[in-house]
């Protein structure tokens, strides 16, 4: 079986999201609701994650669960990719990450 990087990425995001939903029933739906409610119009996933957790969303077992939430929001036409920016988390060593914009 020849698995691509994209397939592995999607599989990892799905596992993390499934684990979050197992640990806290409906976590993915709740996280999407927080993404929609967030006042930021342009953001990195880490911005939404921090805002949501500071405003009451339970943290998932792994932050990678947010990848599945972002992909879902994109597929549902709630957000669009608008570029890249360096992450703010110092342990991520200023790696570039996707910038998203809410579609109104």
TAPEWO-V327059 format. One record per residue. RES is the residue in one letter. SS is DSSP state (~ for helix, > for strand, _ for the rest). NEAR is the number of other ideal C-beta (glycine too) atoms within 8 Angstrom. Layout:
# TAPEWO-V327059
{{RES	SS	NEAR} {RES	SS	NEAR}}
This chain:
# TAPEWO-V327059
{{X	_	2} {X	_	3} {X	_	5} {X	_	6} {X	~	5} {X	~	6} {X	~	8} {X	~	9} {X	~	9} {X	~	9} {X	~	8} {X	~	10} {X	~	13} {X	~	9} {X	~	8} {X	~	15} {X	~	15} {X	~	8} {X	~	12} {X	~	15} {X	~	11} {X	~	5} {X	~	8} {X	_	9} {X	_	4} {X	_	7} {X	~	14} {X	~	13} {X	~	7} {X	~	11} {X	~	15} {X	~	11} {X	~	8} {X	~	13} {X	~	14} {X	~	8} {X	~	6} {X	_	10} {X	_	4} {X	_	9} {X	_	7} {X	>	8} {X	>	11} {X	_	12} {X	~	12} {X	~	10} {X	~	10} {X	~	15} {X	~	10} {X	~	8} {X	~	11} {X	~	13} {X	~	9} {X	~	5} {X	_	7} {X	_	4} {X	_	9} {X	_	6} {X	_	5} {X	_	15} {X	_	7} {X	_	8} {X	_	7} {X	_	8} {X	~	17} {X	~	12} {X	~	13} {X	~	12} {X	~	13} {X	~	14} {X	~	10} {X	~	10} {X	~	13} {X	~	12} {X	~	6} {X	_	6} {X	_	5} {X	_	9} {X	>	11} {X	>	7} {X	>	8} {X	>	7} {X	>	6} {X	>	6} {X	>	8} {X	>	7} {X	_	11} {X	_	7} {X	_	6} {X	~	5} {X	~	4} {X	~	7} {X	_	5} {X	_	5} {X	_	7} {X	>	6} {X	>	11} {X	>	9} {X	>	12} {X	>	15} {X	>	10} {X	>	9} {X	_	7} {X	_	3}}
